[in-house]
Amino acid sequence: MNIVKNWGVLLVIAGVLSGCGQEHDHKGRTPLVEVAGEYLYKEDLQAALPFHISKDDSVLFAEHYIKKLGGGCAAF
């Protein structure tokens, strides 16, 4: 049982380490979505939002905008 526990811990550590991709300098911007190595930043999305849009409409706008940029397959 102890061996299984140790292997479990090692697998979790290996998974975390392998899941860490290459570091990317976002230059102080906040990444929201990455698709094929391209990033959509919070600041870019905020700049694209129309003025005086309701909270509900802004959510729909953001979802549509992200899907459009990602070709329909956005990764969060």
Contacts in CASP RR format, 6 or more apart in sequence:
PFRMAT RR
TARGET T0000
AUTHOR 0000-0000-0000
METHOD contacts of the structure
MODEL  1
MNIVKNWGVLLVIAGVLSGCGQEHDHKGRTPLVEVAGEYLYKEDLQAALP
FHISKDDSVLFAEHYIKKLGGGCAAF
24 31 0 8 1.000
24 39 0 8 1.000
26 39 0 8 1.000
26 41 0 8 1.000
29 41 0 8 1.000
29 42 0 8 1.000
29 43 0 8 1.000
29 44 0 8 1.000
30 41 0 8 1.000
30 42 0 8 1.000
30 43 0 8 1.000
31 39 0 8 1.000
31 40 0 8 1.000
31 41 0 8 1.000
31 42 0 8 1.000
32 39 0 8 1.000
32 40 0 8 1.000
32 41 0 8 1.000
32 42 0 8 1.000
32 45 0 8 1.000
32 66 0 8 1.000
32 76 0 8 1.000
33 39 0 8 1.000
33 40 0 8 1.000
33 66 0 8 1.000
33 69 0 8 1.000
33 70 0 8 1.000
33 74 0 8 1.000
33 75 0 8 1.000
33 76 0 8 1.000
34 40 0 8 1.000
34 75 0 8 1.000
35 69 0 8 1.000
35 70 0 8 1.000
35 71 0 8 1.000
35 73 0 8 1.000
35 74 0 8 1.000
35 75 0 8 1.000
40 66 0 8 1.000
40 69 0 8 1.000
45 62 0 8 1.000
45 65 0 8 1.000
45 66 0 8 1.000
48 65 0 8 1.000
49 58 0 8 1.000
49 61 0 8 1.000
49 62 0 8 1.000
50 61 0 8 1.000
53 61 0 8 1.000
66 74 0 8 1.000
67 74 0 8 1.000
END
